[in-house]
Amino acid sequence: MSLLDKLDAVAAARKALLPEGVDVFGIPVEEVYSSTEAKIGDRRILFLGTNNYLGLTFAPECLQAAHKAIDSEGTGTTGSRMANGSYCGHRALEREFADFYHCQSCIVFTTGYQANLATISGLAGAGDVVLIDGDSHASIYDGCRLSGAEIIRFRHNDMADLDKRLRRLGERSRSTLIIIEGIYSMLGDRAPLADVVKLKNAHGSTLLLDEAHSLGVLGQTGQGLVEETGLMDGVDFITGTFSKSLGGIGGYCVSNHPQLDQLRYVSRPYIFTASPTPATIASTRAALRLLHDGTELRQKLWKNARQLYSRLRELGYRLGPEPSPVIATILDTPQQALALWNGLLEHGIYVNLILPPAAPDGKSLVRCSVSAVHTSEQMDYVGQAFAELSEVILR
Amino acid sequence: MVNDYTDTLQKLCHHLRQLAGPDAEITPQTDLIDELAIDSVKLLNLIMEVEDEFDISVPINALADVQTVHELASLIHQIKSAKQ
């Protein structure tokens, strides 16, 4: 099969599964009205799949900071920090993130994907082991592949399984990097961090926690699962993204290990990617302050999340194991999921469609992500749409 | 050694039948993806079953070169032998 034949096979598979005329995996958004509403086609649509957990994409403080940075520092840095230097904003944001986590060091990256790629491939290498949760995000898998370390998976959130796999590694568990996520992006459930820390300590391993979906969502000041559980000392490295609760794009790694800074010299994704733009850094700095002080936003977010989770469960939808701002309805077939996704779009609601093999256990998912700035009326409307569709989908 | 490989192959085929169905025709030359329709996620889950069955660690990087039942059985056999 030639290179292009492979892509033709992908096109044929998509055509067989997906409806014509709607680009399910790249829906054209014509205009964005607010953090929660946009124009898709010729209709006003409610965003319910954008991970904009705190609704900060239009926060005046962030907009102003970004405008000012563009005017004073330009549109881009045109190169990596190793080649083109570290701007004041890059350095300030790293200090602010380190302070936010009460940590010694921070490195800021251009995307969240790159943060995992750079951190994992910088920490682990040939001869080491990375032990990852089976439901890990693609950026974790790809970072592991890039590292050259041996990749072993454990069953999702199964601590007996993690323990078994660490035991099997014997002495090699001491050169093992365990990787988990604060909130898992597929089903919205949390890692059992206290149990993971116990196992990590017992086996002398190193622990990396990805707070991509939990930053801004969990903990008194929004640090994530690490703050909610009070286990900062048990975690070696924390990564995360700016593209969800912080409403921008970028990523970070924080740690109390002084060696973190050496990643700047060994991690290829860091060395060979252009650094974040001044506007991105400026809006993220403003957003981080809002996130830190965002207790009220978090309360609204959780109120919305619990309301939708309860409503969907009451209607008979199969959901992830616990309420969370990521609420996934689990369907048996891609056709069912597609029908629900399409039905919601016809009701003016945009959510995420996840088909095998991207979803766990061969299932299909229709995933909602709730925001603090969704109004009560919007949440009621979403519940009503799911209720109408349940009669067709769950019949 | 040969018997050990045969035992590994038989046990692997038992796990493969659970994924592909009891009527699936499985030989050492059977292609895991094309003939048994085992996609990447199913293969990764199969590896966890195999690890538990044989009490070994199978790095998923090693699967890049695995296409057939024989190749997977050989990989498992090789890891088992290295452990003994």
Chai-1 contact restraints between the chains, C-beta under 6 A:
chainA,res_idxA,chainB,res_idxB,connection_type,confidence,min_distance_angstrom,max_distance_angstrom,comment,restraint_id
A,E150,B,P59,contact,1.0,0.0,6.0,A-B,restraint_1
A,I151,B,P59,contact,1.0,0.0,6.0,A-B,restraint_2
A,I151,B,I60,contact,1.0,0.0,6.0,A-B,restraint_3
A,I151,B,N61,contact,1.0,0.0,6.0,A-B,restraint_4
A,I152,B,S57,contact,1.0,0.0,6.0,A-B,restraint_5
A,R168,B,S57,contact,1.0,0.0,6.0,A-B,restraint_6
A,P357,B,D39,contact,1.0,0.0,6.0,A-B,restraint_7
A,P357,B,S40,contact,1.0,0.0,6.0,A-B,restraint_8
A,P357,B,V41,contact,1.0,0.0,6.0,A-B,restraint_9
